[in-house]
């Protein structure tokens, strides 16, 4: 299964593409869609949308995993990131790729095995799981790869839940 992990934002949208097969991961690519400060916000949203559409077209993922928002202080930033997240999900829907959302706690638990892991632990385990020489940069791309890994680990249970909802069984 090809998974596109996305770390949402409006200045930097990290993405990571992995293949997941028989409990093994292979990193395909990672990077970021970057928008310039000082550009009108709606233009930045358009660049995020277009950039994610390009990544989807280039890699043809079977699933997109995206981090749910978690903000405690800056409401203005949270609203802006939420809007960027909305155009990312819209891009996925327009390209007919299912979207799966994970909390930061779920990502940490899946990648490190501990829901309160610190950022450096998640990045190092992402590097190890993907057999990379160094931690990917920018950090947003490393986060996106971790989100993709989380979906790989969760995909069987997510698929089972979907099948139960649809009244079917997986053999």
C-alpha positions in Angstrom: 0.0 0.0 0.0 1.3 3.4 -0.9 0.7 6.0 1.9 1.1 9.8 1.7 1.6 11.2 5.1 0.9 14.9 5.6 1.9 17.3 8.4 -0.5 20.2 7.7 0.4 23.9 7.8 0.2 27.0 5.7 3.8 28.1 5.7 5.3 24.6 5.4 3.2 21.4 4.6 5.4 18.4 5.1 4.8 15.3 3.1 6.2 11.8 3.1 5.5 8.9 0.8 6.0 5.3 1.9 5.2 1.9 0.6 3.9 -0.5 3.3 3.9 -4.2 2.6 3.9 -7.2 4.9 4.8 -5.1 7.9 7.7 -3.4 6.2 8.2 0.2 5.1 10.1 1.6 2.2 10.5 5.4 1.9 9.7 6.6 -1.6 10.1 10.4 -1.2 9.6 13.3 1.2 9.5 17.1 1.0 7.5 20.1 1.7 5.1 22.5 0.0 6.3 25.9 1.1 4.5 29.2 0.9 6.0 32.7 1.2 5.3 35.0 4.1 3.8 38.3 3.1 1.7 36.7 0.3 -2.0 37.0 0.7 -3.4 34.1 2.7 -5.8 32.9 0.0 -2.9 32.7 -2.4 -1.0 30.6 0.1 -3.9 28.2 0.4 -4.1 27.9 -3.3 -0.4 27.0 -3.4 -0.9 24.4 -0.7 -3.8 22.9 -2.7 -1.9 22.8 -6.0 1.2 21.4 -4.3 -0.6 18.6 -2.6 -2.5 17.8 -5.9 0.9 17.6 -7.6 2.2 15.2 -5.0 -0.9 13.0 -5.3 -0.6 12.9 -9.1 3.1 12.1 -9.0 2.9 9.2 -6.4 -0.7 7.9 -6.7 -1.2 7.0 -3.0 -3.8 4.6 -1.9 -4.3 6.4 1.4 -3.5 9.8 2.8 -2.8 10.1 6.5 -2.9 13.5 8.1 -2.4 14.8 11.6 -5.3 16.2 13.5 -4.9 19.6 14.9 -3.8 20.2 18.5 -3.4 23.8 19.6 -3.7 25.2 23.1 -2.6 28.8 22.8 -2.6 30.6 19.5 -6.1 30.5 18.1 -5.3 32.6 15.0 -2.6 30.1 14.0 -4.9 27.2 14.7 -7.6 28.7 12.5 -5.1 29.3 9.6 -3.7 25.8 9.9 -7.3 24.4 10.0 -8.0 26.2 6.7 -4.9 24.8 5.1 -5.8 21.3 6.4 -9.2 21.8 4.8 -7.7 22.5 1.3 -5.4 19.4 1.8 -8.4 17.2 2.5 -10.3 18.8 -0.4 -7.4 17.9 -2.7 -7.5 14.3 -1.5 -11.3 14.1 -2.0 -11.0 15.6 -5.5 -8.4 13.0 -6.3 -10.5 10.3 -4.7 -7.9 9.2 -2.2 -9.3 8.2 1.3 -8.1 10.3 4.2 -7.3 9.0 7.7 -6.7 11.3 10.6 -4.4 10.6 13.6 -3.8 12.5 16.8 -0.2 13.4 17.8 -0.6 10.9 20.6 -1.5 8.1 18.1 1.5 8.9 15.9 3.9 8.9 18.9 2.4 5.6 20.2 2.6 4.0 16.7 6.2 5.1 15.9 7.9 5.1 19.3 5.6 2.9 21.3 5.1 5.7 23.9 2.4 8.3 23.5 4.3 11.0 25.4 7.5 10.6 23.4 9.4 13.8 22.5 9.9 15.0 19.0 13.5 13.8 18.7 12.5 10.3 19.7 9.8 10.2 17.0 12.3 11.5 14.4 15.0 9.0 15.3 12.5 6.1 15.2 11.2 7.3 11.9 14.8 7.2 10.6 15.3 3.7 12.0 12.0 2.3 10.7 12.7 3.6 7.2 16.3 2.6 7.3 17.5 6.1 6.5 21.1 7.4 7.0 19.9 10.7 8.6 16.7 12.3 9.9 14.8 13.9 7.0 14.7 17.7 6.7 12.7 19.8 7.0 11.2 18.6 10.3 7.7 18.8 8.8 8.7 16.2 6.2 10.0 13.9 9.0 6.7 14.4 10.9 4.8 13.5 7.7 6.8 10.3 7.3 5.9 9.4 10.9 2.2 10.1 10.2 2.5 7.7 7.2 4.1 5.0 9.4 1.3 5.5 11.8 -1.2 4.7 9.1 0.7 1.7 8.0 0.6 0.3 11.5 -3.1 1.2 11.9 -4.3 0.3 8.4 -5.4 -3.3 9.2 -7.4 -2.1 12.2 -8.8 0.8 10.2 -9.8 -1.5 7.4 -11.4 -4.0 9.8 -13.4 -1.1 11.3 -14.5 0.0 7.9 -15.5 -3.5 6.9 -17.5 -3.9 10.1 -19.4 -0.7 9.3 -20.1 -2.0 5.8 -21.3 -5.3 7.1 -18.5 -7.3 5.6 -15.7 -9.4 7.0 -12.0 -9.6 6.2 -10.7 -13.2 5.8 
